[in-house]
Amino acid sequence: MNIAWGNETMKSWCRFTAIALCASCSAGPGEPPADGQPSANKQAEFKVIASPQRKGEVMTPEKPKPGKLDARLQGYVDSSSNDLAEKLKVSEDQIELVEARYVTWRDSSLGCPQPGNQYMQALVNGTQIKLRSAGKIYHYHGGKNKAPTLCEKPDSKQPLPYGSGDA
């Protein structure tokens, strides 16, 4: 079979490919701040769950300390808390931060696959936020150019540590 592509078709295909490649490489919500690097220092009584972190910033999974997140992640926590409070029709005071961290999702579903959808099998850097209200945990997932959104049925597979897909 011989397929002849016209000059305009080839140009359109090349533009589409270039845009898709640029979009996948651009820094977005899932990218860490330029000055933040994961720290190898861990204190014995704490487990680091927010990565990357600035020197001296330590969080615990039991009770993360507000204000200890970098500005980008804190912004996502604030917008997620606001969104959840609106959805539940409660005050933001009734929303508690359980966990907020940078992660690497195993595919483009960002840990929140929808039945019947297909997802690109690629590692995607992003964010995972867990909030609690009235004893129930709510998951917010984000990645690349996508701010965290409510994930009602999170994938049972845990995300990878942040940067697992970086060469």
VOBARO-365008 format. One record per residue: residue in three letters; x, y, z of N, C-alpha, C in turn. Coordinates in steps of 0.001 Angstrom, whole numbers, padded with zeros to 6 digits, always signed. Atoms other than C-alpha are relative to their C-alpha. Layout:
! VOBARO-365008
ALAXYZXYZXYZ
...
***
This chain:
! VOBARO-365008
MET+000845-001164+000000+000000+000000+000000+000894+001232+000000
ASN-000796-001203+000124+001411+003364-000996-000840+001192+000426
ILE+000738-001156-000489+000258+006418+000971+000823+001238-000303
ALA-000685-001242+000329+001190+009826-000342-000542+001108+000898
TRP+000397-001115-000837+001115+012665+002153+000353+001284-000711
GLY-000276-001302+000589+000811+016151+000809+000865+000813+000933
ASN-000885-000852-000771+003174+018853+001981-000719+000608+001203
GLU+000762-000606-001098+000451+020525+004116-000338-001021+001086
THR+000298+001044-000982-000513+017232+005790+001224-000280+000855
MET-001245+000264-000726+003110+016608+006727+000317+001155+000952
LYS-000255-001149-000863+003480+020158+008096-000934-000034+001217
SER+000968+000069-001100+000308+019748+010190+000388-001086+000989
TRP-000403+001110-000877+001503+016403+011546+001229+000394+000815
CYS-001211-000420-000702+004909+017869+012434-000331+001030+001083
ARG+000399-000995-001000+003288+020864+014197-000670-000674+001194
PHE+000702+000714-001067+001005+018554+016178+000997-000743+000888
THR-001003+000761-000745+003936+016345+017209+000862+000928+000846
ALA-000837-000949-000732+006065+019338+018214-000757+000574+001195
ILE+000800-000548-001095+003250+020810+020312-000196-001044+001083
ALA+000206+001073-000982+002550+017462+021982+001266-000250+000803
LEU-001257+000227-000709+006228+016981+022832+000313+001152+000945
CYS-000256-001157-000863+006582+020523+024188-000919-000008+001212
ALA+000961+000022-001107+003445+020168+026288+000377-001042+001029
SER-000346+001056-000954+004670+016935+027827+001271+000314+000760
CYS-001265-000333-000660+008025+018494+028738-000088+001259+000843
SER+000081-001269-000705+006801+021808+030138-000245-000228+001486
ALA+000186+000090-001443+006908+022404+033856-001428+000381+000334
GLY+001377-000269-000396+003509+022297+035453-000165-000239+001472
PRO+000248+000173-001414+001854+021762+038802+000737-001172+000614
GLY-000654+001170-000556+003537+018399+039183+001497+000140+000128
GLU-001436-000184-000041+007040+019828+038844+000395+000684+001304
PRO-000428-000616-001245+009028+020775+041965+000525+001405-000252
PRO-000596-001312+000163+010219+024318+042590+001459-000153-000400
ALA-001359+000096+000529+013546+025015+040881+001038-000067+001106
ASP-000993-000004-001060+015327+025634+044175-000194-001127+001007
GLY+000269+001071-000962+013805+022660+046031+000596-001314-000462
GLN-000587+001295+000310+015746+019434+046106-000354-000964+001121
PRO+000277+000962-001067+014829+016257+047950+001186-000098+000942
SER-001052+000082-000993+016778+016025+051151+000191-001439+000450
ALA-000288+001347-000480+018490+012834+052236-000040-000038+001527
ASN+000007-000067-001455+018407+014032+055849-001380-000337+000535
LYS+001258+000359-000642+015715+012340+057901+000266-000092+001490
GLN-000130+000122-001436+015222+012698+061622-000657-001301+000418
ALA+000463+001318-000414+014629+009454+063485-001490-000050+000288
GLU+001399+000054-000391+011180+010414+064775-000956+000462-001096
PHE+000843-000497+001074+009877+011779+061456+000175-000810-001267
LYS-000060+000608+001324+009054+010290+058091-000279+001111-001005
VAL+000187-001037+000996+009463+012605+055110-001082-000447-000975
ILE+001038+000347+000961+006297+012644+053010-000175+001066-001061
ALA+000092-001045+001013+006634+015909+051104+001352+000085-000677
SER-001253-000039+000726+009287+015761+048450-000253+000696-001315
PRO-001227-000448-000637+011085+017759+047293-000297+000980+001124
GLN+000192-000916-001108+011559+019786+050420+001221+000879+000128
ARG-001125-000883-000257+013719+022674+051431+000680-000466+001268
LYS-000780+000428-001144+016426+022108+053987-000709+000373+001301
GLY+000606-000241-001296+014985+021762+057466-001508-000187+000050
GLU+001442+000191+000003+011383+021151+056381-000309-001491+000127
VAL+000346+001389-000249+010078+017905+057822-001484-000074+000319
MET+001426+000202-000270+006503+016630+057849-000202-001423+000480
THR+000336+001351-000431+004938+013636+059529-001314-000401-000627
PRO+001266+000415+000565+002170+011527+058025-001149+000129+001000
GLU+001059-000079-001005+000277+011693+061330-000585+001414+000071
LYS+000477-001372-000184+000035+015485+061582+000900+000975-000752
PRO-000816-000957+000740+001546+017585+058768-000177+001403+000585
LYS+000044-001335-000570+002382+021085+059921-000277+001013-001103
PRO+000308-001024+000993+000670+023841+057915+001129+001025-000066
GLY-001061-000979+000170+003138+026344+056498+001345-000629-000273
LYS-001267+000674+000248+005888+023747+056139+000099-000519-001431
LEU-000018+000428+001400+004950+022934+052531+000566+001134-000839
ASP-000432-001077+000876+006532+024814+049655-001243+000716-000526
ALA+001123-000858+000386+004351+027573+048200-000925-000669-001011
ARG+000830+000636+001028+003155+025544+045203-000893-001075+000621
LEU+000772+001083-000614+002075+022516+047236-001026+000568+000990
GLN+000942-000629-000933+000491+024753+049897-001186+000594-000748
GLY+001084-000534+000824-001521+026458+047154-000967-001091-000434
TYR+000856+001126+000387-002802+023079+045977-000815-000512+001187
VAL+000726+000430-001202-003730+022115+049544-001150+000974+000277
ASP+001037-001008-000262-005627+025388+049991-001157-000121-000990
SER+001077+000085+000997-007547+025047+046705-000771-001313+000134
SER+000673+001285-000195-008300+021359+047388-000916+000049+001220
SER+000812-000140-001215-009558+022162+050905-001245+000840-000281
ASN+001120-000865+000368-011737+024942+049520-001012-000761-000847
ASP+000879+000784+000885-013123+022651+046795-000792-001031+000800
LEU+000676+001025-000790-013907+019882+049286-001049+000620+000926
ALA+000958-000666-000881-015583+022290+051717-001258+000397-000779
GLU+001146-000356+000841-017802+023542+048875-000827-001223-000363
LYS+000708+001223+000392-018659+020009+047725-000796-000592+001171
LEU+000647+000579-001176-019512+018872+051272-000930+000986+000707
LYS+000794-001067-000623-021163+022192+052171+000309+000113+001496
VAL-000467-000176-001376-019077+022527+055333+001018+001142+000022
SER-001026-001023-000172-016680+025131+056709+001370-000615-000261
GLU-001364+000508+000219-013012+024824+055737+000654-000424+001311
ASP-000522+000407-001311-012336+024496+059484-000257-001479+000267
GLN+000331+001410-000180-013888+021024+059230+000774-000907-000948
ILE-000848+000759+000921-011325+019936+056618+001392-000065+000614
GLU-001315+000203-000606-008082+018469+057982+000958-000583-001033
LEU-001040+000530+000884-004874+017902+055993+000587-001271+000608
VAL-000580+001264-000444-003752+014283+056302+001392-000163-000598
GLU-001277+000186+000697-000963+014220+053711+000013+000858-001253
ALA-000197-000750+001247+000414+016372+050901+001429-000261-000453
ARG-001347+000321+000460+003352+015323+048741+000071-000018-001515
TYR-000276+000199+001409+004922+015232+045331+000200-001497-000207
VAL-000096+001427+000314+004672+011784+043716+000249-000180-001492
THR-000046+000357+001413+005198+010012+040412-001101-001025-000227
TRP+001099+000901+000331+002021+008469+039016+000472-001004-001029
ARG-000414+001096+000881+002323+005174+037137-000509+000129-001432
ASP+000523-000227+001352+000251+006367+034154-000757+001322-000023
SER+000652-001302+000143-001707+009335+032826-001363+000090+000683
SER+001242-000092-000783-004758+008449+034942+000236+000761+001299
LEU-000392-000694-001234-002885+010140+037820-000546-000705+001236
GLY+000462+000784-001143-003921+007321+040138-001502+000009+000187
CYS+001457-000095-000102-007598+007876+039405-000635-000482-001312
PRO+000520+000496+001281-008563+005618+036490-001529-000040-000034
GLN+001441+000046+000213-012092+005864+035107-000328-001216-000853
PRO+000358+001199+000759-013813+002697+033842-000238+000333-001483
GLY+000195-000160+001437-013708+002339+030055+001000+000931-000664
ASN-000999-000905+000577-010892+004882+029578+001339-000698-000132
GLN-001357+000502+000177-007429+004103+028275+000962+001113+000367
TYR-000960-000985-000469-004366+005841+029668+001380-000286-000543
MET-001366+000140+000481-000872+006507+028375+000844-000622+001111
GLN-000857+000684-000967+001570+004173+030106+001338+000729+000069
ALA-001204-000811-000180+004141+006733+031187+000007+000509+001430
LEU-000113-000541-001346+005444+007933+034516-000271+001501-000056
VAL+000417-001406-000008+003922+011322+035382+000243+000584+001390
ASN-000224-000676-001276+005245+013599+038131-001231+000817+000352
GLY+001197-000724-000408+002454+015133+040161-000094+000162+001498
THR+000254-000227-001424+000870+015704+043544-001106-000917+000508
GLN+001028+000791-000676-001182+013679+046001-000327+000713+001308
ILE+000457-000675-001218-003241+015366+048711-001125-000837+000600
LYS+001055+000726-000703-005326+013550+051317-000563+000924+001068
LEU+000704-000841-000958-007908+015473+053322-001011-000842+000765
ARG+000973+000731-000811-010233+014326+056110-001110+000958+000438
SER+001149-000722-000538-013715+015510+057000-000975-001028+000554
ALA+000943+000900-000677-016078+013794+059450+000486-001450-000037
GLY-000568+001340-000065-013721+010821+059641+000245-000676-001338
LYS-000193+000594+001317-013662+010160+055887+001174+000669-000720
ILE-001161-000501+000752-010501+010507+053754-000414+000287-001439
TYR+000253-000405+001387-010746+012354+050423+001336+000183-000695
HIS-001243-000032+000766-008066+012053+047734-000082+001038-001110
TYR-000145-000958+001104-006959+014870+045418+001313-000330-000713
HIS-001164+000369+000798-004572+013957+042590+000209+001021-001112
GLY-000338-000908+001093-002768+016204+040106+001299-000433-000652
GLY-001242+000320+000684+000047+015982+037584+000238+000878-001205
LYS-000425-000842+001124+001990+017926+034978-000772+001300-000014
ASN+000734-001259+000120-000321+020733+033833-001405-000091+000590
LYS+001326+000215-000561-003270+019493+035891+000047+000200+001510
ALA+000096-000230-001444-004058+020918+039325-000751-001169+000636
PRO+000681+001119-000653-005267+018371+041893-001528+000124-000049
THR+001460+000070+000004-008903+017300+041552-000416-001194+000856
LEU+000516+001071-000851-011076+015056+043709-000003-001319-000762
CYS-000029+001342+000570-010508+011363+042991-000860-000874+000913
GLU+000930+000747-000845-013483+009397+044267+000356-001474+000134
LYS-000402+001404-000068-012049+005950+043472+001477-000126-000364
PRO-001424+000074+000304-008244+006076+043761+000457-001429-000285
ASP-000607+001283+000343-006181+003264+042260+000609-000605+001265
SER-000556+000655-001186-005110+000697+044865+001534-000014-000026
LYS-001467-000046+000094-001509+000899+043570+000489+001352+000510
GLN-000566-001224-000538+000523+003438+045496+000872+000681-001060
PRO-000891-000680+000939+002318+006141+043491+001455-000254+000385
LEU-001436+000156-000225+006082+005980+043163+000550+001251+000651
PRO-000623-001214-000555+008453+008354+044954+000191+001031-001108
TYR-000124-001069+000977+008724+011716+043219+001310-000130-000792
GLY-001180+000020+000859+011112+011782+040274+000395-001376-000495
SER-000345+001355+000417+011052+008026+039633+000113-000122-001513
GLY-000034+000070+001458+010532+008713+035933+001110+000833-000601
ASP-001057-000848+000531+013429+011155+035622+001239-000814-000277
ALA-001232+000723+000355+016575+009960+033893+001179+000653+000653
***
